[in-house]
Amino acid sequence: MTPLPKVAARNTQGMGSAVKEMTKPIGFIRQHGLWTDEQERAAAELRRRADLGDLKLVRLAWADPHGASRAKTVTRSVFLSALESGYNINVATTTLDSSNARTFSSFTRGGGFGMDEMTGSPNITIVPDPTTFRMLPWAPGVGWILCDEYFNSGAVYPFSPRQILRRELSKLAAENMGCVVGLEVEWYLLQLAEDHLTADHVGMPGKRPRPMHTWPVEPGYSYHSETNMDLMQPVLSELADVYEKLGLPLRSIENEWGPGQVETTFSAEDAMKAADDLVLFRTATRQVCRRLGYMATFMCRPGLKSYYSSGWHLHQSLVRRDTGENLLIPEQDGARLSQAGMAYLGGLVRHALACSAFTTPTVNGYRRFRPNSLAPDRAGWGFDHRGAMLRVLGGPGDPATRIENRVGEPAANPYLYIAAQLVAGRDGMRNRIDPGPADDEPYAAKREPLPASLTAALATLADSTVFREEFGATFVDYFLKIKGNENGRFLAYLKETGADNPGDEITEWEQNEYFDFF
């Protein structure tokens, strides 16, 4: 390589700085053109902010296949470097199931993925998204930022849930459309009954330990009781303050049905931002509650006496990117949705079973699908009907016209949940799928029943041509394997305990596996 010519001594300080900038290696991010103009501007602001000294440490975070937040904590100087060149991490979190059991043969050729790039559990590069940066209110001096995963070659990492959603949104954008999402998430607040961890709380890869014992924080089953809610108010007020400081668009926080069951709703946002905010919302809620001596769990149905299932209702609409016009609003009086909206709805109905592995990705989540339970049990739709899987809201002239999918569980990966909706809905629009008439009695409608187990959901996904085409066979096969490993451990547990038909009772395996993980 030919060395750069020396600069004459008469150069000014400004010229010297220019030459120094010229000799500086091009960072990974700029080399591969990974940021938008908006991200470049946000990064410049972060560099200025870091120089002010209020930032000591930064958590570089990414969502694993289960939607859980993983992070590396780095110093301020390393963070500034990551804004140029990204940061190396191991692919390990991609290869682990919900109990941290290794699912792929990382140390064989291809790493169990059939890809040379995955051989030997290599490093990949995570690139911070400057638009997602927050200071954590409960951890002074600590920042938090979401990252995207790339191979070290600059190629998109194919097992990244956030990249999957970005790709689906780019397909919408190519048709001058965007997706707006509103979040409505139920979860449980409990008080810790143990003040320290013991050996019982230490597990191993493939076997989660016993979670800490808890007490209920209110009696439950007094819907929207102000008195019962006040028992939780000190924690809820602290959380509301944290959400505000994080910039999460909280609309409401209230007690639901079960003892300590909370429903939290957020204003509608661009789909990617909504997914990012859901990751931050769950991890922030769990951390703040734990520091206060409480536990927050997003497990669908905890294995505790009288605990009711929790759901995650996803409100979605399509908009024109150039004008923001809601494309679901019907033009004719009496219509529920526009023609495009009805076709989108038709896709959601037709592909509901294949979507289930993404909307309800745990063994425990399938205990929620019961008739007359405020949760769906079949793939249908209704107008403003809470018994239907797809609840259509709005109408002519209503800018808030939308489709509420009530099938999801609160432990779902937000990127995959939303991306699955886009795959199904867009297929409906391409093929003008008719969703059929609205179901006046959803629990009696002649509709396909939703999968009764994770086993059935994974089998349906495996047979889905649409998802193999849209998500790619590589990702679908990967997802089937990592969730299949989780499901296989559950089936092995049932066989070992002789409980082939566990009935309606939550098993010890489910409680250990999900209660403190989600």
ABEGO torsion letter per residue (X at the ends): XBBBBBBBAABBAAAAAAAAAAABBBBAAAAAGABBAAAAAAAAAAAAAAAAGABABBBBBBBBAAGBBBBBBBBAAAAAAAAAAEBBBBAAAAABBAAGBBABBAABBGGGAGBAAABGGBBBBBBBBAAABBBBAABBGBBBBBBBBBBAAGBBBAABAAAAAAAAAAAAAAAGBBBBBBBBBBBBBBBBABABBBAAABBBBGBBBBBBBBBBABAEGBBGBAAAAAAAAAAAAAAAAAAAAAGBBBABBBBBABBGBBBBBBBBBBAAAAAAAAAAAAAAAAAAAAAAGBBBBABABBBBBGBBBBBBBBBBBBBBAAAGBBAABBABBGBABBAAAAAAAAAAAAAAAAAAAAABABAAAAAABBBGAGBBABBBBBBGBAABABBBBEEBGBAABBBBBAABBAABBAAAAAAAAAAAAAAAAAAGBBAEBBBABAAABBBBBBBABAAAAAAAAAABAAAAAAAEAAAAAAAAAAAAAAAAAAAAAAAAAGBABAEABBBAAAAAAAAAAX
